[in-house]
């Protein structure tokens, strides 16, 4: 009977230690997976911050280009206006010169 009790105790100890090893292995895999996910989240955050910075910079460039185009178009229109006024003055001067 003592042999059976010892055998039962040995098997129980072996089973418990085996379960603990399996649980430890599961915990280790879970920790590794969670660490990998955390690193991926950090990489996504860094990538998003970089993309936002680039987008803001591009938006500033686009705004500057729009403003430059507006200024250029207004300058061209002012020049066209002055040219039209000068042509009108010249035409009036021709008419006056022809009448004399």
C-alpha positions as CSV (number, residue, x, y, z in Angstrom):
1,X,0.0,0.0,0.0
2,X,2.9,2.3,0.7
3,X,4.2,1.8,-2.8
4,X,0.9,2.8,-4.3
5,X,0.7,6.0,-2.1
6,X,4.2,6.9,-3.1
7,X,3.4,6.2,-6.8
8,X,0.3,8.3,-6.6
9,X,2.2,11.2,-4.9
10,X,4.9,11.0,-7.6
11,X,2.4,11.1,-10.5
12,X,0.5,14.0,-8.8
13,X,3.7,15.9,-8.4
14,X,4.7,15.2,-11.9
15,X,1.3,16.3,-13.3
16,X,1.3,19.5,-11.2
17,X,4.8,20.4,-12.3
18,X,3.9,19.6,-15.9
19,X,0.8,21.8,-15.7
20,X,2.9,24.6,-14.2
21,X,5.4,24.4,-17.0
22,X,2.6,24.5,-19.6
23,X,1.0,27.5,-17.9
24,X,4.4,29.2,-17.7
25,X,4.9,28.6,-21.4
26,X,1.4,29.9,-22.2
27,X,2.2,33.0,-20.1
28,X,5.5,33.6,-21.9
29,X,3.8,33.3,-25.3
30,X,1.1,35.7,-24.2
31,X,3.7,38.2,-22.9
32,X,5.7,38.0,-26.1
33,X,2.6,38.5,-28.2
34,X,1.5,41.5,-26.1
35,X,5.0,43.0,-26.3
36,X,5.0,42.6,-30.1
37,X,1.6,44.3,-30.3
38,X,2.8,47.1,-28.0
39,X,5.8,47.7,-30.3
40,X,3.5,47.7,-33.4
41,X,1.2,50.2,-31.7
42,X,4.2,52.5,-31.0
43,X,5.4,52.1,-34.6
44,X,1.9,53.1,-35.9
45,X,1.8,56.1,-33.6
46,X,5.2,57.2,-34.8
47,X,4.2,56.7,-38.4
48,X,1.0,58.7,-37.9
49,X,2.8,61.6,-36.2
50,X,5.3,61.7,-39.1
51,X,2.4,61.6,-41.7
52,X,0.7,64.4,-39.8
53,X,3.8,66.5,-39.8
54,X,4.3,65.9,-43.5
55,X,0.7,66.7,-44.2
56,X,0.9,70.0,-42.3
57,X,4.1,70.9,-44.1
58,X,2.5,70.1,-47.5
59,X,-0.6,72.1,-46.5
60,X,1.6,75.2,-45.7
61,X,3.3,74.8,-49.1
62,X,0.0,74.5,-50.9
63,X,-1.3,77.6,-49.1
64,X,1.8,79.5,-50.1
65,X,1.5,78.4,-53.7
66,X,-2.1,79.5,-53.7
67,X,-1.3,82.9,-52.3
68,X,1.6,83.3,-54.8
69,X,-0.8,82.4,-57.7
70,X,-3.3,84.9,-56.4
71,X,-0.7,87.7,-56.1
72,X,0.6,86.9,-59.6
73,X,-2.8,86.9,-61.1
74,X,-3.7,90.2,-59.5
75,X,-0.4,91.7,-60.7
76,X,-1.2,90.5,-64.2
77,X,-4.7,92.0,-64.0
78,X,-3.3,95.3,-62.7
79,X,-0.9,95.3,-65.6
80,X,-3.7,94.5,-68.1
81,X,-5.7,97.3,-66.6
82,X,-2.9,99.8,-67.0
83,X,-2.3,98.6,-70.5
84,X,-5.9,99.1,-71.4
85,X,-5.9,102.6,-69.9
86,X,-2.7,103.5,-71.8
87,X,-4.2,102.2,-75.0
88,X,-7.3,104.3,-74.4
89,X,-5.2,107.4,-73.8
90,X,-3.2,106.7,-77.0
91,X,-6.4,106.1,-79.0
92,X,-7.9,109.4,-77.7
93,X,-4.6,111.2,-78.6
94,X,-4.8,109.7,-82.1
95,X,-8.4,111.0,-82.5
96,X,-7.4,114.4,-81.3
97,X,-4.4,114.4,-83.6
98,X,-6.6,113.4,-86.6
99,X,-9.0,116.2,-86.0
100,X,-6.3,118.8,-86.1
